[in-house]
Amino acid sequence: MSGSSRTSARSRIRPSSKDEHDDSHRNQKPYQKITKHRRIANHNSLQIMDVNLITLLGLAMVAFLVIVSLIYHLVRSGEPVHRLRVVTPFDAPKVTDLPMFQGEHKEGLYWGTYRPHVYLGIRARTPESLIGGLMWIGVKDGKYFMRHVCQDSDELGKYGWTEHNGRDYGRQVIVDQDITLTTSFLKSFGEGSGYGGDWAVQIDAQNRRNEFDVEALGVGHLFFYLADEEGNGINVGRERLDVRDGSLLASGSRKDVGDWELHLSSKDSSVIHYAGFRTPHMHNLTDLVQGTLAVYASRMGLLQLPDSLDHSSNVLVFQISAKFPFKMDIAFVSGTDSESSKVEDRVKNLTGELLDSQLKQGQREFEEKFQKSFSLTNKVDSQSMNVGRAAMANLVGGIGYFYGQSKIALARSSSQNKGDNFVPYWPAELYTAVPSRSFFPRGFLWDEGFHQLLIWRWDIHICLDIIGHWLDLMNADGWIPREQILGAEALSKVPEEFVPQHPSNGNPPTLFLILHDLVRRTKRNEFSASETSEILSFLDRAFIRLEAWFQWFNTTQAGKDKSSFYWHGRDSTTTRELNPKTLFSGLDDYPRASHPNEDERHLDLRCWMLLAADCLHSISKLLEDRKHDAKEYHMMVELLSDFEILNQIHLDKASGAYYDYGNHTEKVRLRWQERTTSGRETSGRELLREVLETPQLRLVPHVGYVSLFPFMMKIIPPESWVLGKQLDLISNRSMLWTNYGLRSLAKTSSIYMKRNTEHDPPYWRGPIWMNMNYLILSSLHHYSQEEGPYQARASMIYKELRQNLIKNVVNNYVQTGYLWEQYDQTKEGKGKGAHPFTGWTSLVLLIMAEAFPNH
């Protein structure tokens, strides 16, 4: 994940994604000018006989040239988009078109909680869906606040799924000051239902009475909405809504699910108001509702929606107000136009006691599956097990569906004009887990490999579906954009300067972690016959894309030497960065060579390439009867796993540590300097980089996560003295070891915990990250099973590190209610950064289960 794009989310009004990138719409304005010109010419033709022939011919020629010029530029402006390889899809059958992802699988996953950026959001896996969601009014310090989009500034006590199976059941607890909302989701395929079935949401609202704020907390205001992204009109059930007169709230019709109805059921007394809007801007619904409430309150003095509708409203918002505690069931039934729809029976099945019974069944089944998948009994205590459940539930409960076009940055040439130079990717869909619902509710390529280490153990079909969606985003060159910001809702969470994706930049190919694991386990017959058949079919279809991905890295990220690689794209001209970032490595500000150039050798990328080559070799062998040649990848594996070559180019024999190599000096600092204007006057100070000695080609002496990559990838022979040195580095408290996990950068580093710029605090320069600790722990477990002089020591360090990681994550969760992006290496392991961060921090569950990739 790019740390650069991990900045404060901001909201902005944008046109709908469908119109935003449509070529005909984009070119409409010039054609309007031509039409206007013609209209004027026709008007003037009434006096044409007063003009001499030469003048007339001259005007005609000028008009002709203007029209030709306009047409030429219009056509020419559109040509590059269609010709550029960077925005041309990879020429091979899509992985997601496999039969295994069609039929029952596709319909079974059609509806879901696929809007992770809101506290409760439902949509279908289709580009323009009917979407549903929950808002509520929270009270803090006597002030009202609208809750809808997940954001840290809401300062909720906690929120997240306590159970979720990724398919048809989920339960979430939200604590907002004295209000506790329990939201449950259930999907059902009843007789007569439309495509994708029916679904229900149950909301149980409780409060802890505050004697100083009884009036504010006595009544709860919940808002449930449906919005049609296609723009289809939605009908309100009746002009005056009252649950006692019937449960119908709204109805409508769509091509995918047919006619549909939304019903509300509650035994508690409530008052319902509504508002209907006509808008394409689904990412601004919070502002829309909040503004409507404010206007009505200023006119009528009431905190309620106005019971009014825009013409042909495609958004309906229902305000349900009731005294605490109260509970309500909302049921969506599809296919109501069918003769056998049995709407009344299906609504009854999704509300009241029958819904309660099904939710309890979903809870029991989740627990059974959790125990079967991870076998935590006798491995951790009950408190840790609860955190493990939350980690799994939030990871699959945070899976989202996105549709839109990435914005691709083109390299500027000297002949091009200054200014932005971007082209849109083709319209694409993405079904993926996300790192954080509040801060990063979108797809990140290198995060996804870690996510799938968990998800395949939970649901292999969801796992393969997600990987297939990512591989289908590959362009003709074999490149996959590393951050997927698709659609207006995703765009609303990202500062505009971080939206463009650069096709020269890669991202760690972590999907090979999961694929390598699946191949090994398939060879060991650890899957059922049907699962094995589907995995083989998937690998056979995906192989050509995996090859192209590997070749993209092998050609665009290659170093000068045959077995060296480096992350291309670092800024060699910066005057503000202490050490130029390597965002695309995933490790952002981890220190590399001080002066980037083509002589660099990046140790981590070399190890990722070994993993990729080994995975492709394994797949080739597995599919050897299906035309795939394994020889080429075997040779690459032999080269990159050659221990002597690795040591020659990356090992410092004195310390036993592995390092990057490049043009480097340690004598670089940031220094405050006076900022001058065009004259001699100063206008404040700025923090600028100062180099105090000439850099030289050398090993880059920073011990940290990058140093341990050969250890993580298990390249080091178990009998080698180098392994002993690696264990020394890991267990040394003056270097990497803490009581909460391993630091990202050693305390001895000259850049340890230093800011990279005036505005960039340290990110991968000390704090503890779960994904790297998981890979290190996996290798410790491996070497504790391998006979050799360091086996016992590896086992001892493994046990202590595992215990420290689990204890710290669990303690933080108990104290704060969240899993965190990173953990402080000094302040008692306190959680830091984005929260909830139920992406790769969820790997704590695999650490509890002692479940590691088989390499």
PyMOL commands that set and color helices and strands:
alter all, ss='L'
color gray80, all
select helices_A, chain A and resi 17-20+23-26+28-50+53-83+85-87+95-97+99-101+103-108+152-154+214-218+243-245+282-300+343-349+352-374+382-397+445-458+460-471+488-491+496-498+511-523+529-556+583-585+603-622+624-626+631-640+643-650+706-712+721-731+770-784+791-816+840-849
alter helices_A, ss='H'
color red, helices_A
select strands_A, chain A and resi 111-112+121-124+130-140+143-147+158-164+169-176+179-188+198-207+219-228+234-236+248-254+258-265+271-277+308-309+315-323+326-334+400-404+407-409+422-424+428-432+443-444+483-484+651-652+657-658+660-664+668-676+682-691+696-700+822-823+831-832
alter strands_A, ss='S'
color yellow, strands_A
deselect
rebuild
show_as cartoon
